[in-house]
Amino acid sequence: MDLKTEYATLTVDDGSSMRAYVARPAAAEASRGLIVCQEAFGVNAHIRDVTERFARQGFLAIAPELFHRTSPGFEGRYDDFPSVTPHIRALTDNDMAADLRAAYAWLTANGGSANFPIAAIGFCMGGRAAILTALTVPIVCAISFYGGGIAPNPNSPGLLNRIAELRAPVLLFWGGQDKRIGPDQIRAVTEALHNGGKDYTNVEISEADHGFFCDARSSYNPVAASHAWALLLAFLNTYTSPASAQKK
């Protein structure tokens, strides 16, 4: 499928400007929208490729540059995590929520219909951002890959104290070999969702490590990524279908 790709400049409600990478089908109007939340390494070649993959599925997909306040256009190296740490620490939940509102508003303004369904997906840092999106704007569903900081940890108070605000079903992916996000954190997330009566699907792939979906990382696991791709498409197709959109 031929695509149209571009960078859009969004105005955030804190007065800042944010660049975002946009991909959409070239030959037809997109039938649904998707916010793609970056890893800690920025809206790099991998995130742009993922954004384009979803455009081939009929999405108007947008990947906002969440580090625009500290380093517009930032793209970090996967073997140099210390270079991304200052940008993560500088990004507050209020800042990120403002960015996600701007991305949602852009999709709403550029979508193809009044009932244009919008979802969110994110990876690593973006996995947490996808859940924050579901707490911030009325998306139809959210998908989180190995989202560190959803549960409290030494570097983040987490988001579990806001579970009551969650209004969208969520799909969670974790790697069973992930040393960064242990079983206790996964259990804390699922227990909070269960106890809060929320609609969620939890998937732990036993042989996968952190970052297993990213084909630019050494931890890439093609089998796990293939399984996850099939599951997430089924999830998205369920909640972004025309019938589901009518229920918004």
C-alpha positions as CSV (number, residue, x, y, z in Angstrom):
1,M,0.0,0.0,0.0
2,D,1.3,3.4,-0.9
3,L,1.5,5.8,2.0
4,K,1.6,9.5,2.5
5,T,4.1,10.6,5.3
6,E,4.9,14.0,6.7
7,Y,5.9,15.9,9.8
8,A,3.2,18.0,11.3
9,T,3.7,20.8,13.8
10,L,1.2,20.7,16.7
11,T,0.5,23.5,19.2
12,V,0.4,22.1,22.7
13,D,-1.8,23.8,25.3
14,D,1.2,24.8,27.4
15,G,2.2,27.1,24.6
16,S,5.0,24.9,23.1
17,S,5.2,23.5,19.6
18,M,5.7,19.8,19.0
19,R,6.7,18.0,15.8
20,A,5.0,14.7,15.1
21,Y,5.5,12.1,12.4
22,V,2.3,11.2,10.5
23,A,1.6,8.3,8.1
24,R,-1.7,7.6,6.3
25,P,-2.9,5.6,3.3
26,A,-2.3,7.5,0.1
27,A,-5.2,6.2,-2.0
28,A,-8.0,6.3,0.5
29,E,-9.2,8.2,3.6
30,A,-8.1,6.6,6.8
31,S,-10.9,5.1,8.7
32,R,-9.4,5.3,12.2
33,G,-6.7,7.0,14.1
34,L,-3.8,5.9,16.2
35,I,-1.4,7.7,18.6
36,V,2.0,5.9,18.5
37,C,4.0,6.6,21.7
38,Q,7.7,6.5,21.3
39,E,10.3,4.5,23.2
40,A,12.8,6.5,25.2
41,F,15.0,6.7,22.1
42,G,12.7,9.2,20.3
43,V,10.7,9.1,17.1
44,N,13.5,7.3,15.4
45,A,13.6,5.1,12.3
46,H,12.0,2.2,14.1
47,I,9.1,4.3,15.5
48,R,8.5,5.9,12.1
49,D,8.5,2.4,10.6
50,V,5.9,1.2,13.1
51,T,3.8,4.3,12.4
52,E,3.9,3.4,8.7
53,R,2.9,-0.3,9.5
54,F,-0.2,1.0,11.1
55,A,-1.0,3.3,8.2
56,R,-0.9,0.2,6.0
57,Q,-3.7,-1.2,8.2
58,G,-5.9,1.8,7.4
59,F,-4.9,4.1,10.3
60,L,-4.1,7.8,10.3
61,A,-1.2,7.3,12.6
62,I,0.7,10.0,14.5
63,A,3.9,9.7,16.6
64,P,4.4,12.8,18.7
65,E,7.9,13.8,19.7
66,L,7.6,13.8,23.5
67,F,11.1,15.2,24.1
68,H,10.4,18.3,22.1
69,R,10.9,20.6,25.1
70,T,14.4,19.4,25.8
71,S,15.7,18.2,22.4
72,P,13.4,18.6,19.4
73,G,14.1,15.9,16.8
74,F,16.0,13.7,19.4
75,E,17.0,10.2,18.3
76,G,19.0,8.2,20.7
77,R,21.1,5.1,20.2
78,Y,19.9,1.8,21.7
79,D,23.4,1.2,23.1
80,D,23.6,4.6,24.8
81,F,20.8,4.8,27.4
82,P,22.5,7.4,29.5
83,S,22.0,9.9,26.7
84,V,18.2,9.6,27.0
85,T,18.0,9.7,30.8
86,P,18.0,13.5,31.1
87,H,15.0,13.8,28.7
88,I,13.0,11.2,30.5
89,R,13.6,12.9,33.9
90,A,12.6,16.3,32.5
91,L,9.3,15.0,31.1
92,T,6.5,15.3,33.6
93,D,3.2,13.6,33.4
94,N,1.5,17.0,33.0
95,D,3.8,17.7,30.0
96,M,3.1,14.3,28.5
97,A,-0.6,14.6,29.0
98,A,-0.5,18.0,27.2
99,D,1.4,16.4,24.3
100,L,-1.1,13.5,24.1
101,R,-4.1,15.9,24.1
102,A,-2.4,17.8,21.2
103,A,-2.0,14.5,19.2
104,Y,-5.6,13.5,19.9
105,A,-6.9,16.9,18.9
106,W,-4.9,16.7,15.6
107,L,-6.3,13.3,14.8
108,T,-9.8,14.5,15.6
109,A,-9.4,17.5,13.4
110,N,-7.9,15.5,10.5
111,G,-10.0,12.3,10.8
112,G,-12.4,11.1,8.2
113,S,-15.7,11.2,10.1
114,A,-17.6,12.4,13.1
115,N,-17.2,9.0,14.7
116,F,-13.5,8.6,13.9
117,P,-12.2,6.1,16.5
118,I,-8.8,6.8,18.0
119,A,-6.6,4.3,19.8
120,A,-3.1,4.5,21.4
121,I,-0.1,2.2,21.4
122,G,3.3,2.6,23.0
123,F,6.5,0.8,23.7
124,C,8.7,0.9,26.8
125,M,8.4,4.6,28.0
126,G,5.6,4.8,25.4
127,G,3.9,1.8,26.9
128,R,3.3,3.9,30.0
129,A,2.4,6.9,27.8
130,A,-0.3,4.8,26.1
131,I,-2.0,4.1,29.4
132,L,-1.6,7.8,30.3
133,T,-3.4,8.5,27.0
134,A,-6.3,6.4,28.1
135,L,-6.4,8.4,31.3
136,T,-6.3,11.7,29.5
137,V,-8.4,11.6,26.3
138,P,-11.4,9.5,25.2
139,I,-9.6,6.9,23.1
140,V,-11.4,3.6,22.3
141,C,-8.5,1.4,23.5
142,A,-4.8,1.4,24.5
143,I,-2.0,-1.1,23.9
144,S,1.1,-1.1,26.1
145,F,4.3,-3.0,25.4
146,Y,6.5,-3.5,28.5
147,G,5.5,-0.2,30.0
148,G,7.8,0.6,32.8
149,G,6.5,3.0,35.4
150,I,2.8,2.0,35.2
151,A,3.4,0.4,38.6
152,P,5.3,2.4,41.1
153,N,9.1,2.0,41.1
154,P,12.1,3.9,42.5
155,N,12.0,6.3,39.5
156,S,8.2,6.8,39.1
157,P,5.1,7.0,41.3
158,G,3.3,5.1,38.7
159,L,-0.3,5.4,37.4
160,L,-2.1,2.9,39.4
161,N,-3.5,5.5,41.8
162,R,-5.5,6.8,38.8
163,I,-7.0,3.4,37.6
164,A,-10.5,4.6,38.5
165,E,-10.2,7.2,35.7
166,L,-9.5,4.5,33.1
167,R,-12.4,4.3,30.6
168,A,-10.9,2.3,27.7
169,P,-10.0,-1.4,27.4
170,V,-6.2,-2.0,27.5
171,L,-4.0,-4.7,26.1
172,L,-0.7,-5.3,28.0
173,F,2.4,-7.1,26.6
174,W,5.3,-8.2,28.8
175,G,8.4,-10.2,28.3
176,G,8.9,-13.1,30.6
177,Q,12.7,-12.6,30.5
178,D,12.5,-8.8,31.2
179,K,14.8,-8.0,34.1
180,R,13.7,-4.3,34.1
181,I,10.1,-5.0,34.8
182,G,9.8,-7.9,37.2
183,P,6.8,-10.1,38.1
184,D,5.9,-7.9,41.1
185,Q,5.4,-4.9,38.9
186,I,3.3,-6.9,36.3
187,R,1.3,-8.3,39.2
188,A,0.7,-4.8,40.6
189,V,-0.7,-3.6,37.3
190,T,-3.0,-6.5,36.7
191,E,-4.3,-6.6,40.3
192,A,-5.1,-2.9,40.1
193,L,-7.0,-3.4,36.9
194,H,-8.8,-6.4,38.2
195,N,-9.7,-4.8,41.5
196,G,-10.9,-1.7,39.7
197,G,-13.2,-3.7,37.5
198,K,-11.4,-2.6,34.3
199,D,-11.5,-4.2,30.9
200,Y,-8.0,-5.6,30.2
201,T,-6.1,-8.3,28.5
202,N,-2.7,-9.3,29.9
203,V,-0.1,-11.2,27.7
204,E,3.2,-12.4,29.0
205,I,5.5,-14.0,26.4
206,S,7.7,-16.3,28.4
207,E,10.8,-16.3,26.2
208,A,10.7,-12.6,25.3
209,D,12.9,-9.9,26.8
210,H,12.4,-6.2,27.2
211,G,12.1,-4.5,23.8
212,F,11.2,-7.7,22.0
213,F,9.0,-6.0,19.4
214,C,11.8,-3.7,18.2
215,D,13.7,-5.1,15.2
216,A,16.4,-2.6,15.7
217,R,17.4,-3.8,19.2
218,S,19.5,-6.8,20.2
219,S,16.6,-8.1,22.3
220,Y,14.3,-8.4,19.3
221,N,12.4,-11.6,19.2
222,P,10.8,-12.2,15.8
223,V,8.5,-15.0,17.1
224,A,7.3,-13.0,20.0
225,A,6.8,-9.9,17.8
226,S,4.8,-11.9,15.3
227,H,2.5,-13.3,18.0
228,A,2.1,-9.8,19.5
229,W,1.3,-8.3,16.1
230,A,-1.5,-10.7,15.4
231,L,-3.0,-10.2,18.8
232,L,-2.8,-6.4,18.7
233,L,-4.4,-6.2,15.3
234,A,-7.3,-8.3,16.5
235,F,-7.6,-6.0,19.5
236,L,-7.5,-2.9,17.4
237,N,-9.9,-4.2,14.8
238,T,-12.4,-5.0,17.6
239,Y,-12.4,-1.6,19.2
240,T,-11.9,0.6,16.1
241,S,-14.6,-1.1,14.0
242,P,-17.4,1.1,12.7
243,A,-19.9,-0.6,15.1
244,S,-17.6,0.1,18.1
245,A,-17.1,3.7,17.0
246,Q,-20.8,4.3,17.1
247,K,-20.8,3.4,20.8
248,K,-18.3,6.2,21.7
